[in-house]
């Protein structure tokens, strides 16, 4: 008689190392093979995103994406969506720091026809018939709505504290003032520059069922067309000036005054040098132990033990020319000082003592366990492939990341925390009622404090 339950500990699972799907390059095409997958992802990617916008034209990428979402000018918007839905496709745009992506997911058998529509929409958007003004007004209304929500003012203030100049000093969707400067001609010129820069086509699916030569033909057709309305000036790529980072001598504590606010939104952040890329895996584990899950040190301290916050999260962002480490949470205004002080204490503790063997093991298991799950769909693999392409990273990045994480030891994580995390020079931004927040900061021994007006969208 065979038993269903076997007494004793479960057997040790042998996890096969994760490998990112093999990538094929054909002219301006990037394709990843997912054998047997019944669906496929296809996209047209432009290597220009939020980061490349002039500050005076903030919101340009989001507005152009809204225009592209409505389909090609050769097919009315009200007909475009039913055509794609009839092919079993879902349709979206993605805007990042370094790219603008027009994409769709569809059955493998129809993905080439879907790509024809995607590439046509990317090449021939309609800027006429009041479309730009309508979408610009909608985006402006969204900006005003975001400004009314807690946290938006804190995020913008943090950008101005971390940077002297550059695109990060303005919110990703722009402001009502910058949006007013986005005319039909500005969008035409920017779109023409994107086409001239040479977009790529990304495809993920079972490559045995998809003719890559037809994908290459679609990519070859994405060439600049003669504008119907000539530009007022020469059309070219928008000039890019890297943001100028602030390097404060010490802590910079700013309170964005929102009188009567019931919550205090807290952001603690500082720059991380780009050399941190060489220790990205170790630093990622340190940040994860600090505030990556509901079992992190910050969550146990601030939520479980003290009941001061509902959620707290630490994150690390490394782009081509900037790096930022940050912690985000919110609490009652009277406890803002205590929460900020505890966040700084937990960072200092991590720098001094590093992580334990148990913390390292559980964090590594979670992060490497997420890799195959996170890249389970063609869309996830496709967006990851787009991100690697725009950042100039190799196809083996995620495969190598698995090996790097699996091979870490506690000492490496502690060394990375000591080298790249700081409690002496962070920017601390609290959005809330200054009459309550400032006394709480002073009581916690934090200061000096600057007051920043709430401002407007």
N, C-alpha and C positions, 0 to 999 in steps of 0.2 A: 504494500500500500504506500503510495507516494504521498508525502506531506506537502501541504501548500505553504506553510510557514516553517522556515528553517530557523531554529534558535541560534542566538549569537549575533555578533555584529554583522552588518551587511558587507558583502564583498567589496574590495577596493576597485573602483572603476578606473580603467585605463583610458584616459581621454586622448584621442588622437589630436595632434597639433592642428590648429586651424590654418587653412590655406585659402587665400583670396582667389576667386575664380581666375583662370587664365585669361589674359587680355591679348587681343589681336588689334594691330594697327594697320589701317589701309587708307593712305592719303590723310584726309581730314576726319577719318572715322576711328573711334575707339569702341571696341566691342568686347564684351565679356561673355564667356560661354557658361550657360547653366543647363547641362544636358538633361533632357526629359521635362523641363519646365514648360507648362502649358501656356503661360503668359509671358509677355516681354515688355521691356521698358525702352522707350526711345526718347531722345531729347536733342534739341539744338541748344548749344551752350556758347554764350559770349563771354570772353574773358574781361569783363568790366562790370563792377557792381557798385555797392554803396561807397566803398573806399575810394573809388576814382572820381566821385562827384565833387565838383567845386562846392565849397560851403555855401556859396550864394545860390546854388541850384539844388540844395538838399531836398530829397524826395523825388528826384528825377528818375531813378531806377524803378521805384515803386510805381510811379505814374506810367512809365513806358510799359512795365509789366501788365498793368491794368489794360492798356490799349491792346497789347498782344493777346491777352486772354479772350478778347472779343472776336478773335479770328481774323482771317484775311479780308482785305477790302473787296476782294472779288466774290465773297460769299457773305450775305448779311448775317449779323450776329445772331439773329433769331433762328437762322438755319444752320449755323455752324455747330452748335451743341448737339442738335438732333442727329446730324450726320455722324459725328464722332460716337454718340451713344448707340447709333445703329450698327457701328462696327465693334461695339463692346468695349469702348475705350473710356477711360477717365482722363481728365485734362487739367493741367495746373501750370503755374509759374513759380519759380523759386528764386529769391533774390538773396545773395550773400555778400560778404565783404568784397569778394574778388570775381563774382560771376553773376550772370543773369541766365536762367535756364527756363526754356519752354519745353515741357515734357508731357508724355502721355503713357499710360499703361494699358495694354490691350492683349487680346488673344494672339498667340504667335502667328496664327494663320492670317490675321488681318493687320498685323503691325506695320507692314510695308505701306499699305494704303493709308493707315493712320499717320505714318511718317510723312507721306505726301502732304497731308493737311497741315501737320505741324510745321514743316519747312515752309509751306506757302504762307502760313500765318506769320512766321518769323521774318519772311522776306517782304511780304506785301501788307503790312498793317494799314488800317485806315485812320488817318488823322483828321478827316473832314467831317462835315455835317454836325458840328458842335460836339463831337465825341470827346475831344480833349478837354473842352470846358466842362462838360458833364462829369467826366471822371476826375478832373482836378477838383471840382467842387465837392464831390463825394469824399475824396481823400482829405480835403481840408476839414470837412465835417468830422471825419474819423480822428484827425489830429486833435481837434477841439474836445472830442469825447474822451480820448486817451488822457488829455491834460486834466480832465476833471477827476480821473481815477487816481488814488494814492499810488505813489511810486514813480510816475512819469517825470515829475519835477525833480525827484531825487536822482533818477538816471541821467537826466540832462545836466544837472549840477555836477554830478560825478565826472561826466565827460569834460566839463569846463575846468574842474579841479585837476584832473589827470593830464590835460593837454592845454598848451598855450594857444595853438592854432591847429587848423585842419578839420577834416570831416567829423571826427569823433566828438567835436564840441557841440554838434547839433544832433537832435534825435533822428533815428533812421528814416522815418517817414517825412522828415522835414518839418517846417513850421508853416503857419498860414502866410507868413511874409515871403518865405522862399518859394512856396508853391505859386504865389501870384506871378512870379517871374517865369514860370514854365509855360511858354506859349506853344502853339502848334509848330512854329518854325524851329524852336529849340528842340522839341522832340524829334522832328524830322532830321535835323542835323545830327543829333546824338545817335539816332537809329542808323543813319547813313555811315557814321563813323564806326559803329559796331559791325556792320556788314563788311566795311573795308578792312577791318582788323582781322577778318578771317575766322568765322565761327566754326565749331566742330560739331559733328553728329555723334552721339553716344547711343549705343545699343546694347542691351543686356537680355539674353534669352538663349534658347536652344539654337545654336548657330547652324546645326544641321538642317533646320527647318526654315532658315531665313537666308535669302540670297544677299551676301554682303556686297556684291557688285552693284545691286540696285540701291543699297544704302549709300555707297560711294557716289553714285550718280546724283542722289538727293543732296549730298554734301557739296558736290561740285556746282550745283545750281544756286547755292547760297553765295552769290557774288553781287557786288554793288550794282544797282540799277540806276539809270539816269533819273534824277529827281524831276517830278512833274513841276514842282515849284522850286526854282533854284534858291540856294541858301544865300542869305545876305552877305555872308563872308565865307572863307574857305572851310570846307568840311574836313575835319580830322579828329583824331582821338583827343578826348578831353585831357588837358595837361594835368598831370598828377604830381602833387607836392606832398611828401610824407608828413604826417602830423608831427608837430613839435611837442615833445613830452615835457611836462613840468618835473623838476627834480627838487622837491622841497627839502630843506635842511632838517626838518622834523615832521611831526604829525601835523596835518592840516585838517582841522575839524570845522565843518560847515553845517549850519542848521538852516534848512529851507523852511521859512515860517509859514505854516498853514493854520491860522487861528481856528480853534475849535475842533481840530481833527481829533478823532477818537483813538487813532493809532499813530505810532511813530515808525516810519519806514527807514530801515538802517542799511547802509551800504559801506563796507570797509574794503578798500582795494589799494593796490600799489602796482607799479610797473615791474615786469620781470624781464631781464635781459634776454635777447634772442639766443645767447649761448645756452640757455636752458633747454633748447631743443635736443642737445646732446644727452641730457639726462631726463628727457620727457617722461619716460615710463616711471622712473623713481619718484619724480616730482608729482606725477599724476596719482600715485599711490598715497603719497603724503597728504595731498589735498583730499583724496577720497576718505582717508582715515579721519581727517579733521571734520569734514562736513559733506560726505558724498551720499550717505544713506540715513535711514531712520535709526541706525545703530551707531552713527558716528559720534565722536567725542562731543561736538557742539550740541547735537540733539540730546544726548544723554544728560549733559550738564544743564542746558537752558530750558529744555522742555520736560524731560522725565524727572530730574531732580529738583528744579526750581520753579517749574510751571510759568516761565516768563514769556515763552514764545510757543507758537503752534508749529512752525516749520523754520528750519534754517539750512542754508545750502552754501557750500564752498565750491568754487569753480576756477579753472585755469583756461585761459584763452591765449593761443599763440598764432598770430597771423604772419604775413610776410615781413612786416617791419615793426610790429608792436607785440608786446606780451603783457598780459594783465592777470593778476591773481585777485580774487574777490570773494567776499562773504556777503550774503544777503539774508535779511530777516526782518521781522517787525514785531513790535511790542507796544505796551501802553506808554504814553509819553513820560509818565513818572518813573518808569523803569529803564528808559533809554540809556542812561549813563551806566547802570549796572550791566546791561546786556553788552554794550560796547566794551566795557572793561573785561568782562568774561571772555569775549571773543579774542581780545588781545592776549589775555592770560593763556588761553588754550593754544594760540599760535606760538607763544613763547615756550610753553611746555613742550610742544612738538619739536621746536628748534633745539631745545636743550636735551631732551631725552629720546627723541626719535620715536620709532614704532616698535611694538612687541612682535614676537614671532607669530603669535596668534592673529594679531591685527593684519600683519602682512599676508598670512596665508588666506584668511577669509576675504581680504580685498582682492588679492590676485585671483582667487577662485571665482569671485563674482565678475571681475572685469573680463577675464578670458572666457568665462562662460557666456558672457553677453555677445562675444564676437560672432559665433555662428548664428545666434538668435537674431542679432541686430542686422545681419546680412542674409536673412532668410528669404527675402522677396526680391524680385528683379528691380523694383523701384529703389530699395535700400542700397543694393549694389550699384545701381546706376548713379544715384546721387553721390555715393562714396567715390566712384570713379571720376565724376565731375570735379569733386573737391580735390582729389589727387592731381588731376590735370591742371586746374587753375593755380594750385600751389606749387606746381613743378616737382611734386613728390613722385617716387618710383611706384610701380605697380605692386612691389613687394612690401609696401609700408605696413599694411595690416598683418600680413604673414609674419613679418619681422617683429611687429609690436607684440604679437602673441609670445614669441620666443623671448623677447626682452622682459616682458612681465613675468613669465614663468621662471626666469633665471635670477630674479632679484633676491637680495638678502637684506635683512633689516638695516645693516650699516649703510648701504647705498641710499636707502630712503631717508635715513637721518641726515646724511651728508647733504643730500639735495635740499632738504628742508632748511638746514642751517645756512646754506649758500644762497637760496633764492627767496625764502619767506622772511618777512620783516615785521617787527612791531614798532620800529622807531620812525618810519617814514611813510606810513599809509595815509591815504586820504580817507576821512571819515565823514560821510554825509548822512544827516538825519533829517527827513522831511516830517514835520509835525508841528504842534503848537509850541512855539519857542518859549512862551511863558512857563511851560512845564518842562520842556526838554532841556533848556539851558541849566536850570538849577540841578537837574538830575546829573548832568555831565559834570558840573562843578562839585557836587557831592561825591562823585566817583573819582575825583582828583584828575579829571581830564580837562585840558584846555591848552592854550586859549581857544575861544570859540568865535567864529565869524558868523554873522547873520546874513542870509541871502534871501532876497525877496522872492515870493512865489513865482512872479512873472506870469507869462501867458503863452498860449499856443502860437 
